Amino acid sequence: MKILAAVLLCTLLFACSTSRVMVGEKRQSISSDQVKIYLRSPDCPYEEVALLSASSRNSFAVGDQGKMNKAIARMKSEAAKLGANGVIVGGTGSETTGMITQPGTPGYGVALGHQTVSGAAIYVKPGCGK
C-alpha cells in the first residue's frame, strides 16, 4: 500500500504541466478561445489574476513549434479556468528531460524535451481597445 501511495505521489508531482500563483480575484470561467495572448502589456487598463507557467510535458506534440503551441494552449486553458481573458507572456524556454541512444554509440542520440512558457493571467475590461 505504501508503494502504491509513493507511485501515485510521484506521478502527481512530475505529471503537472501547468502551475499558478493567484495574485488577484478569480472570476467565472470562460472558454480558452476567449483568452488573448499578449507579448507586452495591453494599452488598456487590466487586473492581474495569476502568475502562470505551462509546459508541453507529457504531450504528443512534435517539433519545437508544436510543443510551444501545446504549452501556450495549456496556459490559455488555465487562464480561462480563472476567468482571465488575457495572458501577458513573460518568457519561454525549453527543458531536456532525457535522451534516447543506441547501445554502442556513446555520445550519439536524440534529446527528449519539452517547451515551457510563463506569464501573467490578466482580466481586460470588455470593449477596451475597440
C-alpha angles and dihedrals in degrees: 000000000000090000091052091050091050092049091049092048092050091048091052094046097049101033096064112117098177136039135182142192114201114228099161145017122315114228134195112297119261135188115282087232087070093058113100122206116225125193090197135015113293118248089240125081112266141175123232112234106175146340109246138192128182139173141192090240114143093014130119093229114141126216129008094280093048090049092048090049089053093049091050091047089053091049091049090050092052091048090050091054087058094048093248113147096196144036125204106209110227101178148342133207148150134245128201111221102178147323136249113217136175115239112258095025106092115191095021124099149096119283117227118211150131140232123248134201133184134187149127123287108221140183115225116191113250115262094026113141096015 
